[in-house]
């Protein structure tokens, strides 16, 4: 089955991200100094690298390379698992198509579990503005 271009050609290192040097340098510095925040909000139009940067942060923080400057290494088990989309502690959600109460409950259940491999679990929610308002917000 053919892959979508954004999946086939997604940048796998900080240097491959085009046009976002100020963002990638900030995120790279946070990883190198071991000062990654508990949450990041990436916003902007489609195709500007929001998901790519989120995946690179997850990959860099979970990378097994002891040299923080060379993260992500794309050679360790964790980097390869994230690239292949089989890293259990990285949850990606498309909020535009997961708007039901059951979808939110499922997400809440996944979040309650401790990370399987490391001390960190990443949840990447795309198009979060598409979540419907809570019933209490309607009145």
C-alpha positions in Angstrom: 0.0 0.0 0.0 1.5 3.4 -1.0 2.4 5.8 1.8 1.3 9.5 1.9 4.1 11.8 1.0 4.2 13.4 4.5 4.8 10.0 6.0 7.3 8.8 3.4 9.4 11.9 3.4 9.0 13.1 7.0 12.3 14.6 8.4 14.1 12.2 10.8 16.6 14.7 12.3 16.7 18.3 13.3 18.8 19.3 10.3 16.2 17.9 7.8 13.4 20.2 9.0 13.2 23.0 6.4 12.3 26.6 7.2 11.9 26.2 11.0 15.5 26.8 12.2 14.3 29.0 15.1 12.0 26.2 16.4 14.4 23.3 15.8 17.3 25.2 17.5 15.1 25.9 20.5 14.0 22.3 20.8 17.5 21.0 20.2 18.8 23.2 23.0 16.1 22.0 25.4 17.2 18.4 24.7 20.9 19.1 24.9 20.5 20.9 28.2 18.1 18.3 29.5 15.4 21.0 30.1 12.5 19.7 28.0 9.2 21.2 29.2 6.3 19.0 30.2 4.2 20.3 27.3 4.7 22.1 24.0 2.0 23.8 21.8 2.8 23.8 18.1 0.4 25.9 16.0 0.3 27.1 12.5 -1.0 26.3 9.0 -0.9 22.8 7.5 2.5 21.6 6.3 4.7 23.8 8.6 6.2 20.9 10.5 4.1 20.8 13.7 3.8 17.0 13.8 7.4 16.5 12.6 8.7 18.7 15.4 6.6 16.9 18.0 7.8 13.5 16.8 11.4 14.7 16.8 11.1 15.9 20.5 9.6 12.5 21.4 12.3 10.7 19.6 15.1 12.9 21.0 13.9 12.6 24.6 13.5 8.8 24.4 16.7 8.2 22.4 19.2 5.9 24.1 22.3 7.7 22.8 24.2 8.9 25.9 25.4 12.0 24.0 22.6 14.6 24.3 23.9 16.6 21.4 23.5 13.7 19.0 19.8 13.0 19.8 17.9 11.7 18.0 20.4 9.2 16.7 18.0 7.2 14.5 20.0 4.1 15.2 18.9 3.0 18.7 15.9 0.7 19.3 13.7 3.6 20.5 14.4 5.9 17.5 13.7 3.0 15.1 10.5 2.2 16.9 9.2 5.8 16.7 10.2 6.0 13.0 8.3 2.8 12.3 5.3 4.0 14.3 5.4 1.2 16.8 6.7 3.0 19.9 4.0 2.3 22.6 4.7 5.4 24.7 4.0 7.8 21.8 0.3 8.3 21.2 -0.8 10.4 18.3 -4.5 11.5 18.1 -6.3 13.2 15.3 -8.8 15.3 17.3 -10.8 16.1 14.2 -11.9 12.5 13.8 -11.9 11.4 17.4 -14.6 13.7 18.9 -17.0 11.3 20.6 -17.2 10.8 24.3 -15.9 7.2 23.9 -12.8 8.5 22.1 -12.1 10.8 25.0 -12.6 8.0 27.5 -10.3 5.8 25.5 -7.6 8.5 25.5 -8.1 9.0 29.3 -7.6 5.3 29.8 -4.4 5.2 27.8 -3.0 8.2 29.7 -3.6 6.5 33.0 -1.1 3.7 32.2 2.5 4.3 33.1 5.0 4.4 30.3 6.1 0.9 29.1 9.8 1.6 28.3 11.0 4.8 29.9 9.9 7.5 32.4 8.1 9.6 29.7 5.0 9.1 27.7 4.1 11.5 24.8 0.7 12.3 23.6 0.4 14.3 20.4 -3.0 15.7 19.6 -3.5 17.2 16.2 -6.3 19.6 15.4 -7.4 20.0 19.1 -9.7 22.9 18.3 -12.0 20.3 16.7 -13.0 18.9 20.1 -16.6 19.7 20.8 -17.4 21.9 23.8 -18.3 20.1 27.1 -22.1 20.1 27.8 -21.5 22.3 30.8 -20.0 24.9 28.5 -23.2 25.0 26.4 -25.5 26.5 29.0 
